[in-house]
Amino acid sequence: MAKTSKKVQNGCSWTCPKLLSIFHHYLPQAAMVALLSSPRKHPFKFGGRAHISSCWLTLLTLFTCASMLRFLFSWPPAAQKSNGCTASSQWAASLSVQPLSPHHLELKNLTALETAFWKQPDGAGYVPCIDFTTEFKSESVQVVAQREKYLIVVVSGGLNQQRNQIVDSVVMARILGAALVVPIMRVDPIWEDESEFGDIFDTEHFRETLKDDLRIVSSVPSTHIMFRPLEEKETPLNASPRWLRAHYRKKMNREGVLLLRGLDSRLAKDLPSDLQKLRCKVAFHALKFAAPIQELGMRLAERMWSQGPYLAIHLRLETDVWVRTGCLPGLGKEFDEQVRVERKMHPKLLTARGARLGFTERKMAGLCPLTGAEVARLLKALGASRRTRIYWAGGEPLGGQAALEPLINEFPQLFSKANLATSQELEPFKKKASSLAAIDYLVCLSSDVFMPSHGGNFGHVMQGHRAYMGHRKHITPNKRQMTAHFLNSTISSKEFDQTIRSLHEDAVGNSVVRANKSLKLDVLADPVPQCMCQKPSSFWP
């Protein structure tokens, strides 16, 4: 008996029975019939049995060759797509944002260092690929059809906290088998933004994209209007699906309506595969910004992009950032004292990590945002030249122009939405912090290179979103190891640059499947491999 052959392509197995079924699909019916039947007699005579056999053999050979060619050049057939193996182009086409293409094929007259700076990382063929299991799809039918349970959520914080909480609220509703009421946006005391969900996101797109996964309604129906929502405030950090079902499902079945607040980091990041994919579907496909935001954001991105490659930086230089981190802005005694006063007035703002350490210890541990001077020095060491065009995102820095001056001196082509857009274009978004942050988000998303000056939701979400779009270069500053070199006044410029480049060789956004599976990262910041799969370069290995 012949041994069963096997070929493996990107985790998919192909056995002889599978190949035979494919050949059966492509081989013309007449040839297949001839292969399966060997008539001893034939009504037509062309000069004997040998001649007949020769003719049939020739015909079968031609048919088989033609069929094989047809098979190879039309692979894969639509009917043969298998779950998890084919990187479906529909996911790339349905992205909530269609970014501008990078300039890596158009760069000319660059030095070797500049070329290295703008070079895009190796995506290893990973593309968006969200294929839910048959079991998940079967459960979806029941979840979408039910009309008895409703989840109401109140989300808070800035734009990226809001996005993360909305993503988690969809998954929580799915876990509980409930319909989700369009999230309510809480007015944050810091941002004072009174925008509703529909002012920031495209509600219809949100509902339409997720219609096969759960019901999304604008409000609780009249049948439940007299129900008093059961409000829960005890959801622990990193709650698992099992915990949510055990604590909320029975109450929801009884009351019909459940109200949840303060969802930041309440849902565990280590979830079953289908729920991880659902998080990606919400974040990268369903959460599309409202049309006015989308239009202006992409218009500003086009203005930056049309002049050549550009770098986007998320600068964390606002007063509240210095207060929360326990760090000092380095702009002189006046501003240092201002931060200290704010910290005494609002002691709860200081993060737990910052409260345990002194300023110098926090700085050396890499817990402080990079200043304008440090950002400039880092970029120069990595190969950015004086002609590099930079878009900086973020709120008004403490110290205003003085905080930006060291960066402007080294990189005069420094832009923000304030000087890239007209006052008329920005007028509709005054006092709408989330909308302004969304505009920054879109310009950063389309940049050739992105770098945050400090960790946080914006940098993490941007890293994952840019990876999902095609692994655009993302520089993660290695603050812990490079701070000592910043403070070393004896090191030469050449030695400093070489050291900084060596520290960041692997911090550019390459697509790497982590060997250490025990390190759990949020799928929204690290979508490989849960939400992406490798596109095979060819059928045969």
C-alpha positions as CSV (number, residue, x, y, z in Angstrom):
1,M,0.0,0.0,0.0
2,A,1.3,3.4,-0.9
3,K,2.2,5.7,2.0
4,T,0.0,8.7,2.6
5,S,1.8,11.8,1.5
6,K,1.5,15.1,3.3
7,K,2.5,18.6,2.6
8,V,2.3,21.4,5.2
9,Q,1.7,25.0,4.2
10,N,1.3,27.5,7.0
11,G,-0.1,25.0,9.5
12,C,-2.6,23.4,7.1
13,S,-2.2,19.7,6.2
14,W,-2.8,18.2,2.8
15,T,-3.3,14.5,2.6
16,C,-3.9,12.2,-0.4
17,P,-7.6,12.0,0.1
18,K,-7.8,15.9,0.2
19,L,-5.8,16.1,-3.0
20,L,-7.9,13.5,-4.7
21,S,-11.1,15.4,-3.8
22,I,-9.5,18.6,-5.3
23,F,-8.5,16.8,-8.4
24,H,-12.0,15.4,-8.7
25,H,-13.3,19.0,-8.5
26,Y,-11.0,20.1,-11.3
27,L,-10.7,17.0,-13.5
28,P,-13.2,17.1,-16.4
29,Q,-16.0,14.7,-15.9
30,A,-15.3,12.7,-19.1
31,A,-11.7,12.1,-18.1
32,M,-12.8,11.1,-14.6
33,V,-15.3,8.6,-15.9
34,A,-12.6,7.1,-18.2
35,L,-10.2,6.8,-15.3
36,L,-12.8,5.0,-13.1
37,S,-13.9,2.6,-15.8
38,S,-11.8,0.3,-18.0
39,P,-14.2,-1.0,-20.8
40,R,-13.0,-4.3,-22.3
41,K,-14.9,-3.6,-25.5
42,H,-15.5,-0.5,-27.4
43,P,-18.1,0.0,-30.1
44,F,-15.7,1.8,-32.4
45,K,-12.7,0.3,-33.9
46,F,-9.7,2.3,-35.0
47,G,-7.3,-0.5,-35.9
48,G,-7.2,-2.7,-32.8
49,R,-7.2,-2.7,-29.0
50,A,-3.6,-1.3,-28.8
51,H,-4.6,1.7,-30.9
52,I,-7.8,2.4,-28.8
53,S,-5.7,2.2,-25.6
54,S,-3.1,4.5,-27.1
55,C,-5.8,7.1,-28.1
56,W,-7.4,7.0,-24.7
57,L,-4.1,7.3,-22.9
58,T,-3.2,10.3,-25.0
59,L,-6.6,12.0,-24.3
60,L,-6.4,11.3,-20.6
61,T,-2.8,12.6,-20.4
62,L,-3.9,15.9,-22.1
63,F,-7.0,16.2,-19.9
64,T,-4.9,15.6,-16.8
65,C,-2.2,18.1,-17.8
66,A,-4.8,20.7,-18.5
67,S,-6.6,20.1,-15.3
68,M,-3.4,20.3,-13.3
69,L,-2.5,23.6,-14.9
70,R,-5.9,24.9,-14.2
71,F,-5.6,23.7,-10.6
72,L,-2.2,25.3,-10.0
73,F,-3.0,28.7,-11.5
74,S,-6.4,29.1,-9.9
75,W,-5.5,28.1,-6.4
76,P,-7.2,28.4,-3.9
77,P,-10.7,27.6,-5.1
78,A,-13.4,29.4,-3.1
79,A,-15.0,26.1,-2.0
80,Q,-11.7,24.8,-0.5
81,K,-10.9,27.7,1.9
82,S,-10.2,26.2,5.3
83,N,-10.6,27.8,8.7
84,G,-7.5,29.6,9.8
85,C,-5.4,28.7,6.7
86,T,-6.4,31.4,4.2
87,A,-5.8,35.0,5.0
88,S,-9.1,36.4,3.9
89,S,-8.8,39.6,1.8
90,Q,-12.2,40.6,3.1
91,W,-10.7,41.6,6.4
92,A,-8.2,43.9,4.9
93,A,-10.9,45.5,2.8
94,S,-13.2,46.0,5.8
95,L,-10.7,47.9,8.0
96,S,-12.3,50.8,9.8
97,V,-9.5,53.0,8.4
98,Q,-7.9,52.5,5.0
99,P,-4.5,54.1,5.7
100,L,-2.3,55.9,3.2
101,S,0.5,53.6,1.9
102,P,4.0,53.9,3.3
103,H,6.7,55.6,1.2
104,H,9.4,52.9,1.5
105,L,9.5,52.3,-2.3
106,E,9.8,55.9,-3.2
107,L,12.7,57.1,-1.1
108,K,15.6,58.7,-3.0
109,N,18.9,60.6,-2.2
110,L,19.0,59.3,1.4
111,T,22.0,58.6,3.5
112,A,22.5,55.0,4.8
113,L,21.3,56.1,8.3
114,E,18.2,57.8,6.8
115,T,17.4,54.7,4.7
116,A,17.7,52.5,7.8
117,F,15.4,54.9,9.7
118,W,12.6,54.8,7.1
119,K,12.9,51.1,6.3
120,Q,9.7,49.2,7.1
121,P,9.8,46.1,9.3
122,D,9.3,42.6,8.0
123,G,5.7,41.6,8.4
124,A,6.5,38.0,7.7
125,G,3.5,37.7,5.5
126,Y,1.0,38.3,8.3
127,V,-2.3,39.8,7.3
128,P,-5.7,40.2,9.0
129,C,-7.4,36.9,9.4
130,I,-10.4,36.5,11.7
131,D,-12.1,33.1,11.2
132,F,-14.5,32.2,14.0
133,T,-15.1,28.6,14.9
134,T,-18.2,26.7,13.9
135,E,-19.2,26.5,17.5
136,F,-18.9,30.3,17.9
137,K,-21.0,31.0,14.8
138,S,-23.6,28.5,16.0
139,E,-23.9,30.3,19.3
140,S,-24.1,33.6,17.5
141,V,-27.4,32.7,16.0
142,Q,-28.9,32.3,19.5
143,V,-27.2,35.4,20.9
144,V,-28.5,37.6,18.1
145,A,-32.0,36.2,18.3
146,Q,-32.6,36.6,22.0
147,R,-34.6,39.6,23.2
148,E,-34.6,39.2,27.0
149,K,-31.2,40.5,28.3
150,Y,-29.6,43.8,27.8
151,L,-26.2,45.2,29.0
152,I,-25.8,48.9,29.5
153,V,-22.2,50.2,30.0
154,V,-20.8,53.6,30.9
155,V,-17.3,54.3,29.6
156,S,-15.0,57.0,30.8
157,G,-11.5,58.5,30.3
158,G,-9.8,59.8,27.2
159,L,-10.3,58.4,23.7
160,N,-8.1,55.3,24.0
161,Q,-9.5,54.4,27.3
162,Q,-13.0,54.8,25.8
163,R,-12.0,52.6,22.8
164,N,-10.6,49.8,25.1
165,Q,-13.7,49.8,27.3
166,I,-16.1,49.7,24.3
167,V,-14.2,46.7,22.9
168,D,-14.4,45.0,26.3
169,S,-18.1,45.8,26.6
170,V,-18.9,44.1,23.3
171,V,-17.0,41.0,24.5
172,M,-18.7,41.1,27.9
173,A,-22.2,41.3,26.2
174,R,-21.2,38.3,24.1
175,I,-20.0,36.3,27.2
176,L,-23.3,37.0,29.0
177,G,-25.4,36.3,25.9
178,A,-27.0,39.8,26.0
179,A,-27.8,42.6,23.6
180,L,-25.5,45.6,24.0
181,V,-27.0,49.1,24.4
182,V,-24.9,51.7,22.5
183,P,-22.3,52.7,25.2
184,I,-22.9,55.8,27.2
185,M,-20.0,58.2,27.3
186,R,-19.3,59.7,30.8
187,V,-18.2,63.3,31.0
188,D,-14.7,63.2,32.3
189,P,-13.8,65.9,34.9
190,I,-10.4,66.4,33.3
191,W,-11.4,66.5,29.6
192,E,-14.9,68.0,30.1
193,D,-16.0,66.5,26.8
194,E,-19.7,66.1,26.5
195,S,-19.6,64.1,23.3
196,E,-21.9,61.1,22.9
197,F,-20.9,57.8,21.2
198,G,-22.3,58.9,17.8
199,D,-20.2,62.2,17.9
200,I,-17.0,60.1,18.0
201,F,-17.8,56.9,16.3
202,D,-20.0,55.8,13.3
203,T,-22.9,54.1,15.1
204,E,-24.4,52.4,12.1
205,H,-21.1,51.0,11.0
206,F,-20.5,49.7,14.5
207,R,-23.9,48.0,14.6
208,E,-23.6,46.6,11.0
209,T,-20.1,45.2,11.5
210,L,-21.1,43.3,14.6
211,K,-24.6,42.2,13.5
212,D,-23.6,38.6,13.2
213,D,-22.0,38.4,16.6
214,L,-24.5,40.1,18.9
215,R,-27.4,42.6,18.9
216,I,-26.6,46.3,19.4
217,V,-29.5,48.5,20.2
218,S,-29.8,52.3,20.6
219,S,-31.8,52.0,23.9
220,V,-33.6,49.5,26.1
221,P,-36.9,48.4,24.5
222,S,-40.3,49.5,25.9
223,T,-40.8,45.9,27.3
224,H,-37.9,46.6,29.7
225,I,-38.4,50.3,30.3
226,M,-40.0,49.7,33.8
227,F,-37.1,47.5,34.8
228,R,-34.6,49.0,37.2
229,P,-31.2,48.2,35.9
230,L,-29.1,46.1,38.2
231,E,-26.0,48.2,38.8
232,E,-22.8,46.3,39.6
233,K,-19.7,48.1,40.9
234,E,-17.7,45.1,42.1
235,T,-16.2,43.7,38.8
236,P,-12.6,42.9,39.7
237,L,-9.6,43.6,37.6
238,N,-9.0,41.0,34.8
239,A,-12.2,39.2,35.3
240,S,-12.4,35.9,33.4
241,P,-15.4,34.8,31.2
242,R,-16.2,32.2,33.9
243,W,-16.3,34.8,36.6
244,L,-18.6,37.0,34.6
245,R,-21.0,34.2,33.9
246,A,-21.0,33.0,37.5
247,H,-21.7,36.5,39.0
248,Y,-23.8,38.2,36.4
249,R,-25.7,35.8,34.2
250,K,-28.2,34.7,36.9
251,K,-28.8,38.3,37.9
252,M,-29.2,39.4,34.3
253,N,-31.7,36.5,33.6
254,R,-33.7,37.7,36.6
255,E,-33.6,41.4,36.1
256,G,-33.3,41.6,32.3
257,V,-31.0,44.7,32.4
258,L,-27.4,45.0,33.8
259,L,-25.6,48.3,34.2
260,L,-21.7,48.3,34.4
261,R,-19.4,51.2,35.0
262,G,-15.7,51.6,35.3
263,L,-14.7,48.9,32.8
264,D,-11.1,49.9,32.5
265,S,-9.0,46.7,32.7
266,R,-11.9,44.8,34.1
267,L,-12.0,42.1,31.4
268,A,-9.1,39.7,31.3
269,K,-6.7,40.0,28.4
270,D,-6.1,36.2,28.3
271,L,-9.3,35.0,26.6
272,P,-10.4,32.0,24.4
273,S,-9.4,32.4,20.7
274,D,-12.9,33.4,19.5
275,L,-13.2,36.1,22.0
276,Q,-9.7,37.4,21.2
277,K,-10.7,37.6,17.5
278,L,-13.9,39.4,18.5
279,R,-11.9,42.0,20.3
280,C,-9.8,42.5,17.1
281,K,-13.0,42.7,15.0
282,V,-14.4,45.5,17.3
283,A,-11.2,47.5,17.5
284,F,-9.9,47.3,13.9
285,H,-13.2,46.9,12.0
286,A,-16.2,48.1,13.9
287,L,-14.9,51.2,15.7
288,K,-14.9,53.6,12.7
289,F,-14.7,57.3,13.6
290,A,-17.6,59.5,12.7
291,A,-17.5,61.0,9.2
292,P,-16.4,64.6,10.2
293,I,-13.5,63.2,12.2
294,Q,-12.6,60.6,9.6
295,E,-12.6,63.2,6.8
296,L,-10.4,65.8,8.6
297,G,-8.0,63.3,10.1
298,M,-7.3,61.7,6.7
299,R,-7.1,65.2,5.1
300,L,-4.3,66.1,7.5
301,A,-2.6,62.8,7.0
302,E,-2.7,63.4,3.2
303,R,-1.1,66.9,3.7
304,M,1.7,65.3,5.6
305,W,2.0,62.3,3.3
306,S,2.0,64.3,0.0
307,Q,5.4,65.8,0.8
308,G,7.1,62.5,1.4
309,P,7.6,60.2,4.3
310,Y,6.8,61.5,7.8
311,L,7.3,60.5,11.4
312,A,4.5,60.8,14.0
313,I,5.3,61.2,17.7
314,H,2.9,61.0,20.6
315,L,4.4,63.5,23.0
316,R,3.3,63.1,26.6
317,L,4.3,66.5,28.0
318,E,1.0,67.6,29.5
319,T,0.8,68.8,33.1
320,D,-1.3,65.8,34.3
321,V,1.2,63.4,32.8
322,W,4.0,64.9,34.9
323,V,1.7,64.8,38.0
324,R,0.6,61.2,37.5
325,T,4.1,59.8,36.8
326,G,5.8,61.6,39.7
327,C,8.4,63.0,37.2
328,L,9.6,66.6,36.6
329,P,9.6,68.3,33.2
330,G,13.1,69.7,33.4
331,L,12.1,73.2,32.3
332,G,13.3,75.0,35.4
333,K,12.3,75.6,39.0
334,E,9.1,77.4,38.1
335,F,7.5,74.5,36.2
336,D,8.9,71.9,38.6
337,E,7.2,73.8,41.5
338,Q,4.0,73.9,39.5
339,V,4.0,70.1,39.2
340,R,4.8,69.7,42.9
341,V,1.8,71.9,43.9
342,E,-0.5,70.0,41.6
343,R,0.7,66.7,43.1
344,K,0.0,67.9,46.6
345,M,-3.5,69.1,45.6
346,H,-4.3,65.9,43.8
347,P,-2.4,63.1,45.6
348,K,-4.6,60.4,44.2
349,L,-3.4,61.2,40.7
350,L,0.1,59.8,41.4
351,T,0.3,56.3,40.2
352,A,1.1,53.5,42.7
353,R,4.4,52.8,41.0
354,G,5.4,56.4,41.1
355,A,4.4,56.8,44.8
356,R,7.0,54.2,45.9
357,L,10.0,55.8,44.2
358,G,11.8,59.1,44.4
359,F,12.2,61.2,41.2
360,T,15.7,60.0,40.4
361,E,14.7,56.4,40.9
362,R,11.7,56.8,38.6
363,K,13.8,58.4,35.9
364,M,16.4,55.7,36.0
365,A,13.7,53.0,36.0
366,G,12.4,54.4,32.7
367,L,9.1,55.5,34.2
368,C,9.3,59.1,33.1
369,P,8.2,60.6,29.7
370,L,10.9,61.7,27.4
371,T,11.4,65.4,27.3
372,G,11.6,67.3,24.0
373,A,15.4,67.4,24.2
374,E,15.6,63.7,24.8
375,V,13.2,62.9,21.9
376,A,15.4,65.0,19.6
377,R,18.6,63.3,20.7
378,L,17.0,59.8,20.4
379,L,15.8,60.5,16.8
380,K,19.1,61.8,15.7
381,A,20.9,58.8,17.0
382,L,18.4,56.5,15.2
383,G,19.1,58.2,11.8
384,A,16.5,60.9,11.5
385,S,17.9,63.9,9.7
386,R,17.2,67.6,10.1
387,R,14.9,67.4,7.0
388,T,12.6,64.8,8.7
389,R,9.0,65.9,8.7
390,I,7.3,65.3,12.1
391,Y,3.7,65.3,13.2
392,W,3.3,65.4,16.9
393,A,0.2,64.3,18.6
394,G,-0.9,65.1,22.2
395,G,-2.3,67.8,24.4
396,E,-0.8,71.2,25.2
397,P,2.6,70.6,26.8
398,L,3.5,72.1,30.2
399,G,5.6,75.1,29.3
400,G,4.1,75.5,25.9
401,Q,6.7,76.5,23.2
402,A,9.5,76.2,25.7
403,A,8.9,72.4,26.0
404,L,9.0,72.0,22.2
405,E,11.9,74.3,21.5
406,P,14.7,71.7,21.8
407,L,12.8,69.5,19.3
408,I,12.1,72.4,16.9
409,N,15.8,73.4,16.9
410,E,16.8,70.0,15.6
411,F,13.7,69.3,13.5
412,P,12.3,72.6,12.2
413,Q,9.6,70.8,10.1
414,L,7.5,70.0,13.2
415,F,3.7,70.0,12.7
416,S,0.6,69.4,14.7
417,K,-3.1,69.7,14.0
418,A,-3.0,73.3,15.3
419,N,-0.7,74.5,12.4
420,L,-1.6,71.8,9.8
421,A,-5.3,72.5,9.8
422,T,-7.1,75.8,9.4
423,S,-9.0,77.4,12.3
424,Q,-12.2,76.8,10.3
425,E,-11.5,73.1,10.0
426,L,-10.9,72.8,13.8
427,E,-13.8,74.9,14.9
428,P,-16.4,72.1,15.1
429,F,-14.1,70.2,17.5
430,K,-13.4,72.8,20.1
431,K,-13.8,71.5,23.6
432,K,-14.1,68.0,22.2
433,A,-11.0,66.3,23.5
434,S,-11.9,62.8,22.2
435,S,-12.6,64.1,18.7
436,L,-9.3,66.0,18.6
437,A,-7.5,62.9,19.9
438,A,-9.2,60.9,17.1
439,I,-7.8,63.3,14.5
440,D,-4.3,62.7,15.9
441,Y,-5.0,59.0,15.9
442,L,-5.7,59.0,12.2
443,V,-2.7,61.0,11.2
444,C,-0.4,58.8,13.4
445,L,-1.9,55.7,11.9
446,S,-0.9,56.6,8.3
447,S,2.6,57.8,9.2
448,D,5.6,55.9,7.9
449,V,7.2,55.7,11.4
450,F,5.5,56.2,14.8
451,M,7.1,56.6,18.2
452,P,5.5,57.3,21.6
453,S,7.5,59.4,24.1
454,H,6.0,57.4,27.0
455,G,4.0,54.3,27.5
456,G,0.2,54.3,27.7
457,N,-3.0,53.4,25.9
458,F,-2.3,55.5,22.8
459,G,1.1,53.9,22.1
460,H,-0.1,50.4,22.8
461,V,-3.2,50.7,20.6
462,M,-1.3,52.4,17.9
463,Q,1.3,49.6,17.9
464,G,-1.3,46.9,17.5
465,H,-3.4,48.8,14.9
466,R,-0.3,49.6,12.7
467,A,0.7,45.9,13.0
468,Y,-2.7,44.8,11.9
469,M,-2.6,47.2,8.9
470,G,0.7,45.8,7.6
471,H,3.4,46.2,10.3
472,R,4.4,49.8,9.8
473,K,7.5,50.8,11.7
474,H,6.9,51.5,15.4
475,I,9.8,52.6,17.6
476,T,9.5,51.7,21.2
477,P,12.0,53.8,23.2
478,N,14.1,51.7,25.5
479,K,14.0,54.3,28.3
480,R,15.2,52.0,31.1
481,Q,18.5,51.2,29.4
482,M,19.2,54.5,27.6
483,T,18.5,56.9,30.5
484,A,21.9,56.4,32.0
485,H,23.5,57.3,28.6
486,F,21.4,60.5,28.5
487,L,22.8,61.5,31.8
488,N,26.4,60.6,31.0
489,S,28.1,63.8,30.0
490,T,31.4,62.1,29.2
491,I,30.2,59.8,26.4
492,S,31.1,60.9,22.9
493,S,28.3,61.6,20.4
494,K,29.5,58.8,18.1
495,E,29.5,56.3,20.9
496,F,26.1,57.5,22.2
497,D,24.6,57.1,18.7
498,Q,26.0,53.6,18.3
499,T,24.7,52.5,21.7
500,I,21.2,53.9,21.1
501,R,21.0,52.2,17.7
502,S,22.0,48.8,19.2
503,L,19.4,49.2,22.0
504,H,16.6,49.7,19.4
505,E,17.6,47.1,16.8
506,D,14.6,44.9,17.7
507,A,12.2,47.7,18.7
508,V,10.9,48.6,15.3
509,G,7.7,46.6,14.9
510,N,8.8,43.4,13.3
511,S,6.3,40.6,13.3
512,V,7.6,38.0,15.7
513,V,5.6,35.2,17.2
514,R,6.7,35.2,20.8
515,A,8.5,32.1,22.0
516,N,7.6,33.0,25.6
517,K,3.9,32.1,25.5
518,S,3.6,32.7,29.3
519,L,4.0,36.4,28.7
520,K,0.4,37.5,28.2
521,L,0.1,40.7,26.1
522,D,-3.1,42.4,25.0
523,V,-4.2,41.2,21.6
524,L,-5.0,44.8,20.6
525,A,-1.3,45.7,21.0
526,D,0.0,42.3,19.7
527,P,-2.5,40.8,17.2
528,V,-0.1,38.1,15.9
529,P,-1.0,35.3,15.7
530,Q,-4.5,35.4,17.3
531,C,-6.0,37.8,14.8
532,M,-3.6,37.4,11.9
533,C,-2.2,34.6,9.8
534,Q,0.6,34.2,7.3
535,K,-0.3,34.5,3.6
536,P,1.5,31.6,1.8
537,S,4.0,32.9,-0.9
538,S,3.0,29.9,-3.1
539,F,1.1,26.7,-2.8
540,W,4.0,24.4,-2.8
541,P,6.6,24.9,-0.1
